[in-house]
Amino acid sequence: MGDGALIAELGDKISPEVNQRVRELALVLEEDPIEGVVEIVPTYRSLLIIYDPLRVHLTALLHRIEGLRKKIARIKIPEPKTVEIPVLYGGEYGPDLEWVAQYHKITAQDVIRLHLAPLYQVYMIGFTPGFPYMGELPEQLASPRRKNPRTLIPAGSVAIAQRQTGIYPVASPGGWQIIGRTPLKLFNPTRSPPTLLEMGDRVKFFSITEEEFKRWLP
């Protein structure tokens, strides 16, 4: 990736197994830092390694990474935490819920039921600070992105696209289908860590009423 970054590809598909390998390599690099590596960015199936070419030569960096990979077998991945997230579905909080229902020829309640069913895995954090990319959404809910993205989506909006679900942590543009909103704050720069969710976590959604939503607000 140019003269200051490498991409380590750990697989060619989105799956928990491939994502586990990404997490393992990221953890090894965090526990045994390489001089000159500025940042690592884990994704679904790859790891972006940003480095300073004035501090470490590409050949030396590749050699160190290959050496660290041998330590992966001895790395113990922390047990994922499970986070329960309340969601108010539909209405002004989920303006695309009815569209998703019509697209799949089911009811809005079916959409909610299907979205609530899985225990989701957080595959990566990105796009905006704290935005969790989670899967897998049930096949019956796999939905295309909007043809015309919105210029401003409220923080906390719960959305779906293809077989992913996510939550907009801050107000931002976006093209996913918005089906609900959570009152929880996913990103707080004064908190440690600043993001509510991290790569590898598990998420279980549960439905709440508008009255409950307002009580949850900080």
C-alpha positions as CSV (number, residue, x, y, z in Angstrom):
1,M,0.0,0.0,0.0
2,G,2.5,2.7,-1.2
3,D,5.8,3.3,0.5
4,G,4.4,3.5,4.1
5,A,2.0,0.6,4.6
6,L,1.5,-3.1,4.1
7,I,-1.6,-5.2,4.0
8,A,-1.4,-8.7,5.5
9,E,-4.3,-10.7,4.0
10,L,-5.4,-13.6,6.3
11,G,-8.2,-15.0,4.1
12,D,-10.4,-14.3,1.1
13,K,-13.9,-14.3,2.8
14,I,-15.8,-12.9,5.7
15,S,-15.9,-15.5,8.4
16,P,-15.2,-15.8,12.2
17,E,-12.2,-18.0,11.5
18,V,-10.5,-15.6,9.1
19,N,-11.3,-12.7,11.5
20,Q,-9.8,-14.7,14.3
21,R,-6.5,-14.9,12.4
22,V,-6.6,-11.1,11.9
23,R,-7.1,-10.6,15.7
24,E,-4.3,-13.0,16.5
25,L,-1.8,-11.2,14.2
26,A,-2.9,-7.8,15.5
27,L,-2.4,-9.0,19.1
28,V,1.0,-10.3,18.4
29,L,2.1,-7.0,16.9
30,E,0.7,-5.1,19.9
31,E,2.4,-7.3,22.4
32,D,5.8,-7.3,20.6
33,P,5.9,-3.9,18.8
34,I,8.2,-3.4,15.8
35,E,10.4,-0.3,15.7
36,G,9.0,2.0,13.0
37,V,5.4,0.6,12.9
38,V,3.1,3.6,13.5
39,E,-0.3,2.0,13.6
40,I,-2.1,-1.3,12.8
41,V,-5.7,-1.3,11.5
42,P,-7.6,-4.7,11.6
43,T,-10.4,-5.3,9.2
44,Y,-12.7,-8.3,8.3
45,R,-10.0,-10.4,6.7
46,S,-6.8,-8.3,6.6
47,L,-4.5,-6.2,8.7
48,L,-3.2,-2.8,7.5
49,I,0.3,-2.1,8.9
50,I,1.4,1.5,8.7
51,Y,5.1,2.1,9.1
52,D,7.7,4.8,8.8
53,P,10.1,3.8,5.9
54,L,12.8,6.1,7.4
55,R,12.8,4.0,10.6
56,V,12.4,0.5,9.3
57,H,13.2,-1.0,5.9
58,L,10.5,-3.0,4.1
59,T,12.6,-6.1,4.0
60,A,13.4,-6.0,7.7
61,L,9.7,-5.3,8.5
62,L,8.6,-8.3,6.5
63,H,11.2,-10.5,8.2
64,R,10.0,-9.3,11.7
65,I,6.3,-9.9,10.8
66,E,7.1,-13.5,9.6
67,G,9.0,-14.1,12.8
68,L,6.1,-12.9,14.9
69,R,3.6,-15.1,13.1
70,K,5.4,-18.1,14.7
71,K,4.4,-16.8,18.1
72,I,0.6,-16.8,17.3
73,A,0.2,-20.4,18.6
74,R,1.3,-19.2,22.0
75,I,-1.0,-16.2,22.0
76,K,-4.2,-16.4,24.1
77,I,-7.0,-14.3,22.6
78,P,-9.0,-12.6,25.4
79,E,-12.5,-14.0,25.8
80,P,-15.0,-11.7,24.0
81,K,-17.4,-9.7,26.1
82,T,-21.1,-9.8,25.3
83,V,-22.8,-6.4,25.2
84,E,-26.6,-6.1,25.2
85,I,-27.9,-3.1,23.3
86,P,-31.4,-1.7,23.5
87,V,-33.1,-0.6,20.2
88,L,-36.2,1.4,19.5
89,Y,-37.3,0.1,16.1
90,G,-39.3,2.0,13.4
91,G,-41.0,5.3,13.2
92,E,-38.7,8.4,13.2
93,Y,-36.0,6.3,14.9
94,G,-36.0,3.6,12.1
95,P,-37.2,5.3,8.9
96,D,-36.3,2.4,6.6
97,L,-37.9,-0.3,8.6
98,E,-41.1,-0.4,6.5
99,W,-39.0,-0.2,3.3
100,V,-37.0,-3.3,4.4
101,A,-40.2,-5.1,5.2
102,Q,-41.7,-4.4,1.8
103,Y,-38.4,-5.3,0.0
104,H,-38.5,-8.7,1.6
105,K,-42.3,-9.1,1.5
106,I,-42.6,-9.6,5.2
107,T,-44.0,-7.5,8.1
108,A,-42.1,-4.9,10.1
109,Q,-42.5,-7.1,13.1
110,D,-40.8,-9.9,11.1
111,V,-37.9,-7.6,10.4
112,I,-37.5,-6.8,14.1
113,R,-37.8,-10.4,15.1
114,L,-35.1,-11.5,12.5
115,H,-32.8,-8.7,13.5
116,L,-33.1,-9.5,17.2
117,A,-32.4,-13.3,16.7
118,P,-28.6,-13.5,16.2
119,L,-25.7,-13.0,18.6
120,Y,-23.6,-10.8,16.4
121,Q,-19.8,-10.7,16.2
122,V,-18.0,-7.4,15.9
123,Y,-15.7,-8.0,13.0
124,M,-14.1,-4.6,12.9
125,I,-14.4,-0.9,14.0
126,G,-14.2,1.7,11.3
127,F,-15.7,4.4,9.1
128,T,-16.3,6.7,12.0
129,P,-14.9,6.4,15.6
130,G,-16.6,3.4,17.2
131,F,-18.6,2.2,14.2
132,P,-19.0,-1.6,14.7
133,Y,-19.3,-3.8,11.6
134,M,-21.2,-6.8,12.8
135,G,-22.5,-10.1,11.3
136,E,-24.0,-12.2,10.2
137,L,-27.4,-10.7,9.5
138,P,-30.0,-13.5,8.7
139,E,-30.1,-14.2,5.0
140,Q,-33.8,-13.2,5.0
141,L,-32.8,-9.7,5.9
142,A,-29.9,-9.2,3.4
143,S,-30.7,-5.7,2.0
144,P,-29.0,-3.4,-0.4
145,R,-27.6,0.0,0.6
146,R,-29.7,3.1,-0.2
147,K,-29.4,4.4,-3.7
148,N,-29.1,7.9,-2.3
149,P,-27.2,8.1,1.0
150,R,-28.4,10.4,3.6
151,T,-26.3,13.5,4.4
152,L,-26.9,13.2,8.1
153,I,-27.8,10.2,10.2
154,P,-28.4,10.6,14.0
155,A,-26.0,9.1,16.4
156,G,-27.2,5.7,17.7
157,S,-28.9,4.8,14.5
158,V,-29.0,1.0,14.0
159,A,-28.7,0.0,10.4
160,I,-28.3,-2.9,8.0
161,A,-26.6,-3.4,4.6
162,Q,-26.2,-6.7,2.8
163,R,-25.6,-9.2,5.7
164,Q,-24.1,-6.7,8.0
165,T,-25.6,-4.6,10.8
166,G,-24.0,-1.6,12.4
167,I,-24.6,1.4,14.7
168,Y,-23.7,5.0,13.8
169,P,-21.8,6.2,16.9
170,V,-21.8,9.9,15.8
171,A,-24.0,11.9,13.5
172,S,-22.6,11.4,10.0
173,P,-23.6,10.8,6.4
174,G,-24.4,7.2,5.5
175,G,-26.0,4.8,3.0
176,W,-27.2,1.9,5.2
177,Q,-30.9,1.1,5.8
178,I,-31.9,2.6,9.2
179,I,-34.2,0.4,11.1
180,G,-33.9,1.7,14.7
181,R,-31.9,3.6,17.2
182,T,-30.1,2.9,20.5
183,P,-29.9,5.4,23.3
184,L,-26.5,4.1,24.3
185,K,-23.4,6.3,23.5
186,L,-21.0,4.2,21.5
187,F,-18.1,6.7,21.3
188,N,-16.9,8.9,24.1
189,P,-13.4,10.4,23.7
190,T,-13.1,10.9,27.5
191,R,-13.8,7.3,28.3
192,S,-11.1,4.5,28.4
193,P,-11.5,2.8,26.0
194,P,-13.4,5.5,24.1
195,T,-15.5,2.9,22.2
196,L,-18.2,0.8,23.8
197,L,-17.5,-2.1,21.4
198,E,-14.2,-3.6,20.3
199,M,-13.2,-6.1,17.6
200,G,-14.2,-9.6,18.7
201,D,-17.0,-8.5,21.0
202,R,-20.5,-10.1,20.8
203,V,-23.6,-8.0,20.6
204,K,-27.2,-9.0,21.5
205,F,-29.9,-6.5,20.6
206,F,-33.2,-6.2,22.5
207,S,-36.3,-4.1,21.7
208,I,-37.5,-1.2,23.9
209,T,-40.4,1.2,23.8
210,E,-40.1,5.0,23.2
211,E,-40.7,5.6,26.9
212,E,-37.8,3.2,27.8
213,F,-35.7,4.9,25.1
214,K,-36.1,8.3,26.8
215,R,-35.3,6.8,30.2
216,W,-32.0,5.3,28.8
217,L,-30.8,8.6,27.4
218,P,-27.9,10.2,29.4
